[in-house]
């Protein structure tokens, strides 16, 4: 996806600084949102349904470590055959 998003930003903005400002604004808007506790699991379910190759490291990805304490996370992994 990074290549696709990077290409889109390259085409949409005339300078790298404008692209960076836009990317930061999007991240700040996302961070300000009130997220449901189910959002991370639902996002992974959607990614799995779309066969997202980014899921290959989801058991060891440090960004997903906060999900490890959630019982739904273990159910998600088990249903998809990602358990040991």
PyMOL Python script that loads the backbone (N, CA, C, O; Angstrom):
from pymol import cmd

cmd.read_pdbstr("""\
ATOM      1  N   UNK A   1       0.809  -1.182   0.000  1.00  0.00           N
ATOM      2  CA  UNK A   1       0.000   0.000   0.000  1.00  0.00           C
ATOM      3  C   UNK A   1       0.861   1.257   0.000  1.00  0.00           C
ATOM      4  O   UNK A   1       0.475   2.261  -0.599  1.00  0.00           O
ATOM      5  N   UNK A   2       2.013   1.224   0.656  1.00  0.00           N
ATOM      6  CA  UNK A   2       2.821   2.439   0.748  1.00  0.00           C
ATOM      7  C   UNK A   2       3.129   2.987  -0.632  1.00  0.00           C
ATOM      8  O   UNK A   2       3.074   4.198  -0.844  1.00  0.00           O
ATOM      9  N   UNK A   3       3.449   2.115  -1.570  1.00  0.00           N
ATOM     10  CA  UNK A   3       3.742   2.592  -2.913  1.00  0.00           C
ATOM     11  C   UNK A   3       2.514   3.284  -3.500  1.00  0.00           C
ATOM     12  O   UNK A   3       2.635   4.351  -4.101  1.00  0.00           O
ATOM     13  N   UNK A   4       1.353   2.696  -3.334  1.00  0.00           N
ATOM     14  CA  UNK A   4       0.131   3.289  -3.867  1.00  0.00           C
ATOM     15  C   UNK A   4      -0.151   4.639  -3.204  1.00  0.00           C
ATOM     16  O   UNK A   4      -0.437   5.618  -3.892  1.00  0.00           O
ATOM     17  N   UNK A   5      -0.073   4.695  -1.887  1.00  0.00           N
ATOM     18  CA  UNK A   5      -0.315   5.956  -1.181  1.00  0.00           C
ATOM     19  C   UNK A   5       0.761   6.973  -1.540  1.00  0.00           C
ATOM     20  O   UNK A   5       0.465   8.150  -1.744  1.00  0.00           O
ATOM     21  N   UNK A   6       2.014   6.518  -1.615  1.00  0.00           N
ATOM     22  CA  UNK A   6       3.103   7.423  -1.987  1.00  0.00           C
ATOM     23  C   UNK A   6       2.914   7.986  -3.377  1.00  0.00           C
ATOM     24  O   UNK A   6       3.130   9.177  -3.605  1.00  0.00           O
ATOM     25  N   UNK A   7       2.514   7.146  -4.300  1.00  0.00           N
ATOM     26  CA  UNK A   7       2.252   7.613  -5.660  1.00  0.00           C
ATOM     27  C   UNK A   7       1.112   8.622  -5.685  1.00  0.00           C
ATOM     28  O   UNK A   7       1.175   9.615  -6.410  1.00  0.00           O
ATOM     29  N   UNK A   8       0.073   8.373  -4.899  1.00  0.00           N
ATOM     30  CA  UNK A   8      -1.071   9.287  -4.850  1.00  0.00           C
ATOM     31  C   UNK A   8      -0.650  10.645  -4.288  1.00  0.00           C
ATOM     32  O   UNK A   8      -1.061  11.686  -4.801  1.00  0.00           O
ATOM     33  N   UNK A   9       0.157  10.634  -3.251  1.00  0.00           N
ATOM     34  CA  UNK A   9       0.617  11.897  -2.678  1.00  0.00           C
ATOM     35  C   UNK A   9       1.517  12.638  -3.663  1.00  0.00           C
ATOM     36  O   UNK A   9       1.450  13.863  -3.770  1.00  0.00           O
ATOM     37  N   UNK A  10       2.350  11.903  -4.375  1.00  0.00           N
ATOM     38  CA  UNK A  10       3.236  12.520  -5.362  1.00  0.00           C
ATOM     39  C   UNK A  10       2.415  13.220  -6.449  1.00  0.00           C
ATOM     40  O   UNK A  10       2.766  14.314  -6.890  1.00  0.00           O
ATOM     41  N   UNK A  11       1.325  12.586  -6.875  1.00  0.00           N
ATOM     42  CA  UNK A  11       0.499  13.153  -7.936  1.00  0.00           C
ATOM     43  C   UNK A  11      -0.372  14.310  -7.438  1.00  0.00           C
ATOM     44  O   UNK A  11      -0.701  15.213  -8.207  1.00  0.00           O
ATOM     45  N   UNK A  12      -0.742  14.286  -6.167  1.00  0.00           N
ATOM     46  CA  UNK A  12      -1.690  15.269  -5.651  1.00  0.00           C
ATOM     47  C   UNK A  12      -1.046  16.554  -5.135  1.00  0.00           C
ATOM     48  O   UNK A  12      -1.707  17.591  -5.074  1.00  0.00           O
ATOM     49  N   UNK A  13       0.234  16.500  -4.764  1.00  0.00           N
ATOM     50  CA  UNK A  13       0.869  17.667  -4.148  1.00  0.00           C
ATOM     51  C   UNK A  13       2.068  18.121  -4.966  1.00  0.00           C
ATOM     52  O   UNK A  13       2.788  17.307  -5.545  1.00  0.00           O
ATOM     53  N   UNK A  14       2.266  19.411  -5.004  1.00  0.00           N
ATOM     54  CA  UNK A  14       3.344  19.971  -5.830  1.00  0.00           C
ATOM     55  C   UNK A  14       4.710  19.928  -5.158  1.00  0.00           C
ATOM     56  O   UNK A  14       5.739  19.981  -5.831  1.00  0.00           O
ATOM     57  N   UNK A  15       4.720  19.832  -3.826  1.00  0.00           N
ATOM     58  CA  UNK A  15       6.002  19.747  -3.111  1.00  0.00           C
ATOM     59  C   UNK A  15       5.920  18.651  -2.057  1.00  0.00           C
ATOM     60  O   UNK A  15       4.834  18.317  -1.584  1.00  0.00           O
ATOM     61  N   UNK A  16       7.069  18.094  -1.691  1.00  0.00           N
ATOM     62  CA  UNK A  16       7.062  17.082  -0.621  1.00  0.00           C
ATOM     63  C   UNK A  16       6.542  17.644   0.706  1.00  0.00           C
ATOM     64  O   UNK A  16       5.930  16.912   1.484  1.00  0.00           O
ATOM     65  N   UNK A  17       6.775  18.929   0.974  1.00  0.00           N
ATOM     66  CA  UNK A  17       6.334  19.521   2.235  1.00  0.00           C
ATOM     67  C   UNK A  17       4.811  19.594   2.309  1.00  0.00           C
ATOM     68  O   UNK A  17       4.234  19.387   3.377  1.00  0.00           O
ATOM     69  N   UNK A  18       4.162  19.885   1.197  1.00  0.00           N
ATOM     70  CA  UNK A  18       2.694  19.897   1.185  1.00  0.00           C
ATOM     71  C   UNK A  18       2.143  18.490   1.410  1.00  0.00           C
ATOM     72  O   UNK A  18       1.149  18.313   2.114  1.00  0.00           O
ATOM     73  N   UNK A  19       2.787  17.499   0.814  1.00  0.00           N
ATOM     74  CA  UNK A  19       2.370  16.109   1.007  1.00  0.00           C
ATOM     75  C   UNK A  19       2.554  15.697   2.463  1.00  0.00           C
ATOM     76  O   UNK A  19       1.689  15.038   3.040  1.00  0.00           O
ATOM     77  N   UNK A  20       3.679  16.085   3.052  1.00  0.00           N
ATOM     78  CA  UNK A  20       3.940  15.756   4.453  1.00  0.00           C
ATOM     79  C   UNK A  20       2.915  16.425   5.371  1.00  0.00           C
ATOM     80  O   UNK A  20       2.405  15.794   6.297  1.00  0.00           O
ATOM     81  N   UNK A  21       2.618  17.684   5.118  1.00  0.00           N
ATOM     82  CA  UNK A  21       1.609  18.381   5.914  1.00  0.00           C
ATOM     83  C   UNK A  21       0.258  17.679   5.836  1.00  0.00           C
ATOM     84  O   UNK A  21      -0.431  17.537   6.846  1.00  0.00           O
ATOM     85  N   UNK A  22      -0.114  17.246   4.651  1.00  0.00           N
ATOM     86  CA  UNK A  22      -1.393  16.555   4.476  1.00  0.00           C
ATOM     87  C   UNK A  22      -1.391  15.216   5.208  1.00  0.00           C
ATOM     88  O   UNK A  22      -2.373  14.864   5.860  1.00  0.00           O
ATOM     89  N   UNK A  23      -0.298  14.473   5.104  1.00  0.00           N
ATOM     90  CA  UNK A  23      -0.204  13.173   5.782  1.00  0.00           C
ATOM     91  C   UNK A  23      -0.290  13.349   7.294  1.00  0.00           C
ATOM     92  O   UNK A  23      -0.967  12.577   7.973  1.00  0.00           O
ATOM     93  N   UNK A  24       0.387  14.351   7.818  1.00  0.00           N
ATOM     94  CA  UNK A  24       0.339  14.609   9.259  1.00  0.00           C
ATOM     95  C   UNK A  24      -1.059  15.024   9.704  1.00  0.00           C
ATOM     96  O   UNK A  24      -1.518  14.626  10.774  1.00  0.00           O
ATOM     97  N   UNK A  25      -1.727  15.818   8.890  1.00  0.00           N
ATOM     98  CA  UNK A  25      -3.091  16.237   9.221  1.00  0.00           C
ATOM     99  C   UNK A  25      -4.023  15.031   9.294  1.00  0.00           C
ATOM    100  O   UNK A  25      -4.886  14.964  10.169  1.00  0.00           O
ATOM    101  N   UNK A  26      -3.854  14.089   8.386  1.00  0.00           N
ATOM    102  CA  UNK A  26      -4.683  12.879   8.400  1.00  0.00           C
ATOM    103  C   UNK A  26      -4.399  12.068   9.657  1.00  0.00           C
ATOM    104  O   UNK A  26      -5.325  11.588  10.310  1.00  0.00           O
ATOM    105  N   UNK A  27      -3.125  11.913   9.998  1.00  0.00           N
ATOM    106  CA  UNK A  27      -2.776  11.152  11.203  1.00  0.00           C
ATOM    107  C   UNK A  27      -3.328  11.824  12.460  1.00  0.00           C
ATOM    108  O   UNK A  27      -3.819  11.142  13.360  1.00  0.00           O
ATOM    109  N   UNK A  28      -3.251  13.143  12.530  1.00  0.00           N
ATOM    110  CA  UNK A  28      -3.786  13.855  13.686  1.00  0.00           C
ATOM    111  C   UNK A  28      -5.301  13.703  13.780  1.00  0.00           C
ATOM    112  O   UNK A  28      -5.847  13.558  14.873  1.00  0.00           O
ATOM    113  N   UNK A  29      -5.970  13.736  12.645  1.00  0.00           N
ATOM    114  CA  UNK A  29      -7.427  13.560  12.643  1.00  0.00           C
ATOM    115  C   UNK A  29      -7.797  12.153  13.103  1.00  0.00           C
ATOM    116  O   UNK A  29      -8.752  11.980  13.860  1.00  0.00           O
ATOM    117  N   UNK A  30      -7.055  11.156  12.656  1.00  0.00           N
ATOM    118  CA  UNK A  30      -7.316   9.779  13.083  1.00  0.00           C
ATOM    119  C   UNK A  30      -7.073   9.605  14.576  1.00  0.00           C
ATOM    120  O   UNK A  30      -7.833   8.924  15.264  1.00  0.00           O
ATOM    121  N   UNK A  31      -6.015  10.223  15.064  1.00  0.00           N
ATOM    122  CA  UNK A  31      -5.701  10.111  16.485  1.00  0.00           C
ATOM    123  C   UNK A  31      -6.768  10.788  17.344  1.00  0.00           C
ATOM    124  O   UNK A  31      -7.016  10.355  18.469  1.00  0.00           O
ATOM    125  N   UNK A  32      -7.391  11.825  16.840  1.00  0.00           N
ATOM    126  CA  UNK A  32      -8.406  12.560  17.597  1.00  0.00           C
ATOM    127  C   UNK A  32      -9.752  11.833  17.633  1.00  0.00           C
ATOM    128  O   UNK A  32     -10.615  12.165  18.445  1.00  0.00           O
ATOM    129  N   UNK A  33      -9.928  10.849  16.763  1.00  0.00           N
ATOM    130  CA  UNK A  33     -11.193  10.110  16.715  1.00  0.00           C
ATOM    131  C   UNK A  33     -11.391   9.271  17.977  1.00  0.00           C
ATOM    132  O   UNK A  33     -10.430   8.797  18.584  1.00  0.00           O
ATOM    133  N   UNK A  34     -12.644   9.100  18.353  1.00  0.00           N
ATOM    134  CA  UNK A  34     -12.989   8.194  19.444  1.00  0.00           C
ATOM    135  C   UNK A  34     -13.169   6.804  18.835  1.00  0.00           C
ATOM    136  O   UNK A  34     -14.139   6.549  18.121  1.00  0.00           O
ATOM    137  N   UNK A  35     -12.242   5.929  19.118  1.00  0.00           N
ATOM    138  CA  UNK A  35     -12.255   4.592  18.521  1.00  0.00           C
ATOM    139  C   UNK A  35     -12.947   3.600  19.443  1.00  0.00           C
ATOM    140  O   UNK A  35     -12.748   3.611  20.658  1.00  0.00           O
ATOM    141  N   UNK A  36     -13.746   2.759  18.852  1.00  0.00           N
ATOM    142  CA  UNK A  36     -14.384   1.668  19.577  1.00  0.00           C
ATOM    143  C   UNK A  36     -13.318   0.645  19.960  1.00  0.00           C
ATOM    144  O   UNK A  36     -12.359   0.444  19.215  1.00  0.00           O
ATOM    145  N   UNK A  37     -13.476  -0.003  21.115  1.00  0.00           N
ATOM    146  CA  UNK A  37     -12.502  -1.044  21.487  1.00  0.00           C
ATOM    147  C   UNK A  37     -12.449  -2.194  20.479  1.00  0.00           C
ATOM    148  O   UNK A  37     -11.463  -2.929  20.429  1.00  0.00           O
ATOM    149  N   UNK A  38     -13.509  -2.351  19.675  1.00  0.00           N
ATOM    150  CA  UNK A  38     -13.526  -3.426  18.681  1.00  0.00           C
ATOM    151  C   UNK A  38     -12.847  -3.040  17.372  1.00  0.00           C
ATOM    152  O   UNK A  38     -12.641  -3.898  16.514  1.00  0.00           O
ATOM    153  N   UNK A  39     -12.501  -1.780  17.204  1.00  0.00           N
ATOM    154  CA  UNK A  39     -11.933  -1.313  15.936  1.00  0.00           C
ATOM    155  C   UNK A  39     -10.695  -2.088  15.486  1.00  0.00           C
ATOM    156  O   UNK A  39     -10.625  -2.478  14.321  1.00  0.00           O
ATOM    157  N   UNK A  40      -9.713  -2.327  16.366  1.00  0.00           N
ATOM    158  CA  UNK A  40      -8.522  -3.043  15.891  1.00  0.00           C
ATOM    159  C   UNK A  40      -8.830  -4.454  15.399  1.00  0.00           C
ATOM    160  O   UNK A  40      -8.277  -4.896  14.392  1.00  0.00           O
ATOM    161  N   UNK A  41      -9.705  -5.156  16.101  1.00  0.00           N
ATOM    162  CA  UNK A  41     -10.052  -6.516  15.687  1.00  0.00           C
ATOM    163  C   UNK A  41     -10.836  -6.479  14.375  1.00  0.00           C
ATOM    164  O   UNK A  41     -10.573  -7.271  13.470  1.00  0.00           O
ATOM    165  N   UNK A  42     -11.786  -5.571  14.273  1.00  0.00           N
ATOM    166  CA  UNK A  42     -12.566  -5.458  13.034  1.00  0.00           C
ATOM    167  C   UNK A  42     -11.672  -5.111  11.845  1.00  0.00           C
ATOM    168  O   UNK A  42     -11.859  -5.621  10.740  1.00  0.00           O
ATOM    169  N   UNK A  43     -10.712  -4.245  12.087  1.00  0.00           N
ATOM    170  CA  UNK A  43      -9.775  -3.892  11.013  1.00  0.00           C
ATOM    171  C   UNK A  43      -8.973  -5.093  10.541  1.00  0.00           C
ATOM    172  O   UNK A  43      -8.739  -5.255   9.343  1.00  0.00           O
ATOM    173  N   UNK A  44      -8.551  -5.935  11.473  1.00  0.00           N
ATOM    174  CA  UNK A  44      -7.798  -7.136  11.098  1.00  0.00           C
ATOM    175  C   UNK A  44      -8.703  -8.135  10.375  1.00  0.00           C
ATOM    176  O   UNK A  44      -8.266  -8.808   9.442  1.00  0.00           O
ATOM    177  N   UNK A  45      -9.955  -8.229  10.804  1.00  0.00           N
ATOM    178  CA  UNK A  45     -10.901  -9.126  10.125  1.00  0.00           C
ATOM    179  C   UNK A  45     -11.110  -8.681   8.682  1.00  0.00           C
ATOM    180  O   UNK A  45     -11.142  -9.505   7.767  1.00  0.00           O
ATOM    181  N   UNK A  46     -11.250  -7.387   8.489  1.00  0.00           N
ATOM    182  CA  UNK A  46     -11.423  -6.851   7.139  1.00  0.00           C
ATOM    183  C   UNK A  46     -10.166  -7.115   6.293  1.00  0.00           C
ATOM    184  O   UNK A  46     -10.260  -7.510   5.131  1.00  0.00           O
ATOM    185  N   UNK A  47      -9.014  -6.894   6.882  1.00  0.00           N
ATOM    186  CA  UNK A  47      -7.767  -7.133   6.163  1.00  0.00           C
ATOM    187  C   UNK A  47      -7.627  -8.607   5.798  1.00  0.00           C
ATOM    188  O   UNK A  47      -7.164  -8.936   4.706  1.00  0.00           O
ATOM    189  N   UNK A  48      -8.025  -9.493   6.705  1.00  0.00           N
ATOM    190  CA  UNK A  48      -7.956 -10.928   6.419  1.00  0.00           C
ATOM    191  C   UNK A  48      -8.881 -11.288   5.264  1.00  0.00           C
ATOM    192  O   UNK A  48      -8.508 -12.055   4.376  1.00  0.00           O
ATOM    193  N   UNK A  49     -10.088 -10.732   5.280  1.00  0.00           N
ATOM    194  CA  UNK A  49     -11.056 -11.007   4.211  1.00  0.00           C
ATOM    195  C   UNK A  49     -10.538 -10.528   2.858  1.00  0.00           C
ATOM    196  O   UNK A  49     -10.858 -11.112   1.823  1.00  0.00           O
ATOM    197  N   UNK A  50      -9.734  -9.461   2.870  1.00  0.00           N
ATOM    198  CA  UNK A  50      -9.179  -8.914   1.636  1.00  0.00           C
ATOM    199  C   UNK A  50      -7.819  -9.542   1.287  1.00  0.00           C
ATOM    200  O   UNK A  50      -7.162  -9.131   0.331  1.00  0.00           O
ATOM    201  N   UNK A  51      -7.417 -10.534   2.070  1.00  0.00           N
ATOM    202  CA  UNK A  51      -6.131 -11.224   1.863  1.00  0.00           C
ATOM    203  C   UNK A  51      -4.946 -10.264   1.875  1.00  0.00           C
ATOM    204  O   UNK A  51      -4.047 -10.346   1.039  1.00  0.00           O
ATOM    205  N   UNK A  52      -4.970  -9.369   2.828  1.00  0.00           N
ATOM    206  CA  UNK A  52      -3.912  -8.364   2.977  1.00  0.00           C
ATOM    207  C   UNK A  52      -2.600  -9.044   3.359  1.00  0.00           C
ATOM    208  O   UNK A  52      -2.534  -9.712   4.392  1.00  0.00           O
ATOM    209  N   UNK A  53      -1.552  -8.887   2.544  1.00  0.00           N
ATOM    210  CA  UNK A  53      -0.276  -9.535   2.872  1.00  0.00           C
ATOM    211  C   UNK A  53       0.387  -8.955   4.114  1.00  0.00           C
ATOM    212  O   UNK A  53       1.326  -9.549   4.644  1.00  0.00           O
ATOM    213  N   UNK A  54      -0.079  -7.819   4.580  1.00  0.00           N
ATOM    214  CA  UNK A  54       0.485  -7.215   5.778  1.00  0.00           C
ATOM    215  C   UNK A  54       0.157  -7.975   7.056  1.00  0.00           C
ATOM    216  O   UNK A  54       0.686  -7.651   8.120  1.00  0.00           O
ATOM    217  N   UNK A  55      -0.696  -8.967   6.968  1.00  0.00           N
ATOM    218  CA  UNK A  55      -1.072  -9.736   8.150  1.00  0.00           C
ATOM    219  C   UNK A  55      -0.096 -10.854   8.471  1.00  0.00           C
ATOM    220  O   UNK A  55      -0.231 -11.505   9.507  1.00  0.00           O
ATOM    221  N   UNK A  56       0.867 -11.088   7.624  1.00  0.00           N
ATOM    222  CA  UNK A  56       1.767 -12.221   7.835  1.00  0.00           C
ATOM    223  C   UNK A  56       2.561 -12.128   9.126  1.00  0.00           C
ATOM    224  O   UNK A  56       2.956 -13.155   9.679  1.00  0.00           O
ATOM    225  N   UNK A  57       2.804 -10.919   9.617  1.00  0.00           N
ATOM    226  CA  UNK A  57       3.585 -10.770  10.842  1.00  0.00           C
ATOM    227  C   UNK A  57       2.737 -10.319  12.029  1.00  0.00           C
ATOM    228  O   UNK A  57       3.282  -9.828  13.018  1.00  0.00           O
ATOM    229  N   UNK A  58       1.423 -10.475  11.951  1.00  0.00           N
ATOM    230  CA  UNK A  58       0.573  -9.891  12.982  1.00  0.00           C
ATOM    231  C   UNK A  58       0.798 -10.491  14.364  1.00  0.00           C
ATOM    232  O   UNK A  58       0.533  -9.818  15.360  1.00  0.00           O
ATOM    233  N   UNK A  59       1.275 -11.729  14.465  1.00  0.00           N
ATOM    234  CA  UNK A  59       1.521 -12.313  15.783  1.00  0.00           C
ATOM    235  C   UNK A  59       2.741 -11.700  16.462  1.00  0.00           C
ATOM    236  O   UNK A  59       2.828 -11.691  17.690  1.00  0.00           O
ATOM    237  N   UNK A  60       3.676 -11.192  15.678  1.00  0.00           N
ATOM    238  CA  UNK A  60       4.923 -10.674  16.256  1.00  0.00           C
ATOM    239  C   UNK A  60       5.099  -9.173  16.055  1.00  0.00           C
ATOM    240  O   UNK A  60       6.085  -8.600  16.519  1.00  0.00           O
ATOM    241  N   UNK A  61       4.161  -8.533  15.371  1.00  0.00           N
ATOM    242  CA  UNK A  61       4.266  -7.101  15.106  1.00  0.00           C
ATOM    243  C   UNK A  61       4.140  -6.325  16.420  1.00  0.00           C
ATOM    244  O   UNK A  61       3.119  -6.440  17.099  1.00  0.00           O
ATOM    245  N   UNK A  62       5.157  -5.537  16.792  1.00  0.00           N
ATOM    246  CA  UNK A  62       5.088  -4.812  18.064  1.00  0.00           C
ATOM    247  C   UNK A  62       3.952  -3.796  18.130  1.00  0.00           C
ATOM    248  O   UNK A  62       3.497  -3.458  19.223  1.00  0.00           O
ATOM    249  N   UNK A  63       3.489  -3.308  16.995  1.00  0.00           N
ATOM    250  CA  UNK A  63       2.385  -2.349  16.997  1.00  0.00           C
ATOM    251  C   UNK A  63       1.062  -2.985  17.415  1.00  0.00           C
ATOM    252  O   UNK A  63       0.126  -2.285  17.801  1.00  0.00           O
ATOM    253  N   UNK A  64       0.989  -4.299  17.336  1.00  0.00           N
ATOM    254  CA  UNK A  64      -0.247  -4.995  17.710  1.00  0.00           C
ATOM    255  C   UNK A  64      -0.147  -5.632  19.094  1.00  0.00           C
ATOM    256  O   UNK A  64      -1.049  -6.358  19.511  1.00  0.00           O
ATOM    257  N   UNK A  65       0.934  -5.365  19.795  1.00  0.00           N
ATOM    258  CA  UNK A  65       1.160  -5.974  21.104  1.00  0.00           C
ATOM    259  C   UNK A  65       0.027  -5.660  22.085  1.00  0.00           C
ATOM    260  O   UNK A  65      -0.297  -6.482  22.942  1.00  0.00           O
ATOM    261  N   UNK A  66      -0.566  -4.491  21.963  1.00  0.00           N
ATOM    262  CA  UNK A  66      -1.650  -4.122  22.888  1.00  0.00           C
ATOM    263  C   UNK A  66      -2.868  -5.039  22.732  1.00  0.00           C
ATOM    264  O   UNK A  66      -3.692  -5.126  23.643  1.00  0.00           O
ATOM    265  N   UNK A  67      -2.989  -5.713  21.608  1.00  0.00           N
ATOM    266  CA  UNK A  67      -4.121  -6.625  21.394  1.00  0.00           C
ATOM    267  C   UNK A  67      -3.927  -7.976  22.074  1.00  0.00           C
ATOM    268  O   UNK A  67      -4.891  -8.720  22.252  1.00  0.00           O
ATOM    269  N   UNK A  68      -2.713  -8.295  22.452  1.00  0.00           N
ATOM    270  CA  UNK A  68      -2.420  -9.626  22.982  1.00  0.00           C
ATOM    271  C   UNK A  68      -3.174  -9.932  24.273  1.00  0.00           C
ATOM    272  O   UNK A  68      -3.420 -11.100  24.575  1.00  0.00           O
ATOM    273  N   UNK A  69      -3.541  -8.921  25.031  1.00  0.00           N
ATOM    274  CA  UNK A  69      -4.287  -9.144  26.267  1.00  0.00           C
ATOM    275  C   UNK A  69      -5.794  -9.288  26.023  1.00  0.00           C
ATOM    276  O   UNK A  69      -6.543  -9.630  26.938  1.00  0.00           O
ATOM    277  N   UNK A  70      -6.226  -9.033  24.816  1.00  0.00           N
ATOM    278  CA  UNK A  70      -7.651  -9.083  24.481  1.00  0.00           C
ATOM    279  C   UNK A  70      -8.026 -10.508  24.071  1.00  0.00           C
ATOM    280  O   UNK A  70      -7.447 -11.032  23.120  1.00  0.00           O
ATOM    281  N   UNK A  71      -8.976 -11.152  24.757  1.00  0.00           N
ATOM    282  CA  UNK A  71      -9.373 -12.518  24.397  1.00  0.00           C
ATOM    283  C   UNK A  71      -9.881 -12.631  22.959  1.00  0.00           C
ATOM    284  O   UNK A  71      -9.750 -13.682  22.332  1.00  0.00           O
ATOM    285  N   UNK A  72     -10.464 -11.544  22.438  1.00  0.00           N
ATOM    286  CA  UNK A  72     -10.952 -11.572  21.045  1.00  0.00           C
ATOM    287  C   UNK A  72      -9.795 -11.745  20.075  1.00  0.00           C
ATOM    288  O   UNK A  72      -9.960 -12.336  19.008  1.00  0.00           O
ATOM    289  N   UNK A  73      -8.631 -11.236  20.438  1.00  0.00           N
ATOM    290  CA  UNK A  73      -7.453 -11.364  19.581  1.00  0.00           C
ATOM    291  C   UNK A  73      -7.070 -12.833  19.426  1.00  0.00           C
ATOM    292  O   UNK A  73      -6.782 -13.297  18.322  1.00  0.00           O
ATOM    293  N   UNK A  74      -7.072 -13.549  20.530  1.00  0.00           N
ATOM    294  CA  UNK A  74      -6.706 -14.970  20.479  1.00  0.00           C
ATOM    295  C   UNK A  74      -7.757 -15.775  19.712  1.00  0.00           C
ATOM    296  O   UNK A  74      -7.423 -16.724  19.003  1.00  0.00           O
ATOM    297  N   UNK A  75      -9.020 -15.393  19.857  1.00  0.00           N
ATOM    298  CA  UNK A  75     -10.081 -16.043  19.079  1.00  0.00           C
ATOM    299  C   UNK A  75      -9.883 -15.777  17.592  1.00  0.00           C
ATOM    300  O   UNK A  75     -10.006 -16.686  16.771  1.00  0.00           O
ATOM    301  N   UNK A  76      -9.576 -14.533  17.251  1.00  0.00           N
ATOM    302  CA  UNK A  76      -9.315 -14.162  15.852  1.00  0.00           C
ATOM    303  C   UNK A  76      -8.175 -15.001  15.287  1.00  0.00           C
ATOM    304  O   UNK A  76      -8.293 -15.557  14.195  1.00  0.00           O
ATOM    305  N   UNK A  77      -7.069 -15.095  16.027  1.00  0.00           N
ATOM    306  CA  UNK A  77      -5.911 -15.868  15.551  1.00  0.00           C
ATOM    307  C   UNK A  77      -6.254 -17.346  15.390  1.00  0.00           C
ATOM    308  O   UNK A  77      -5.897 -17.968  14.389  1.00  0.00           O
ATOM    309  N   UNK A  78      -6.947 -17.901  16.376  1.00  0.00           N
ATOM    310  CA  UNK A  78      -7.284 -19.331  16.350  1.00  0.00           C
ATOM    311  C   UNK A  78      -8.201 -19.656  15.163  1.00  0.00           C
ATOM    312  O   UNK A  78      -7.993 -20.658  14.480  1.00  0.00           O
ATOM    313  N   UNK A  79      -9.220 -18.812  14.915  1.00  0.00           N
ATOM    314  CA  UNK A  79     -10.153 -19.054  13.807  1.00  0.00           C
ATOM    315  C   UNK A  79      -9.442 -19.058  12.452  1.00  0.00           C
ATOM    316  O   UNK A  79      -9.891 -19.713  11.511  1.00  0.00           O
ATOM    317  N   UNK A  80      -8.347 -18.334  12.360  1.00  0.00           N
ATOM    318  CA  UNK A  80      -7.644 -18.229  11.087  1.00  0.00           C
ATOM    319  C   UNK A  80      -6.410 -19.106  11.006  1.00  0.00           C
ATOM    320  O   UNK A  80      -5.655 -19.040  10.036  1.00  0.00           O
ATOM    321  N   UNK A  81      -6.207 -19.923  12.020  1.00  0.00           N
ATOM    322  CA  UNK A  81      -5.092 -20.876  11.998  1.00  0.00           C
ATOM    323  C   UNK A  81      -3.735 -20.275  12.310  1.00  0.00           C
ATOM    324  O   UNK A  81      -2.710 -20.817  11.896  1.00  0.00           O
ATOM    325  N   UNK A  82      -3.707 -19.151  13.041  1.00  0.00           N
ATOM    326  CA  UNK A  82      -2.440 -18.508  13.349  1.00  0.00           C
ATOM    327  C   UNK A  82      -1.912 -18.857  14.738  1.00  0.00           C
ATOM    328  O   UNK A  82      -1.011 -18.182  15.236  1.00  0.00           O
ATOM    329  N   UNK A  83      -2.449 -19.890  15.368  1.00  0.00           N
ATOM    330  CA  UNK A  83      -1.962 -20.255  16.692  1.00  0.00           C
ATOM    331  C   UNK A  83      -0.834 -21.262  16.575  1.00  0.00           C
ATOM    332  O   UNK A  83      -0.656 -21.912  15.545  1.00  0.00           O
ATOM    333  N   UNK A  84      -0.075 -21.373  17.658  1.00  0.00           N
ATOM    334  CA  UNK A  84       1.050 -22.331  17.671  1.00  0.00           C
ATOM    335  C   UNK A  84       0.558 -23.746  17.784  1.00  0.00           C
ATOM    336  O   UNK A  84       1.361 -24.679  17.809  1.00  0.00           O
TER     337      UNK A  84
END
""", "prot")
cmd.dss("prot")
cmd.show_as("cartoon", "prot")
cmd.util.cbc("prot")
cmd.orient("prot")
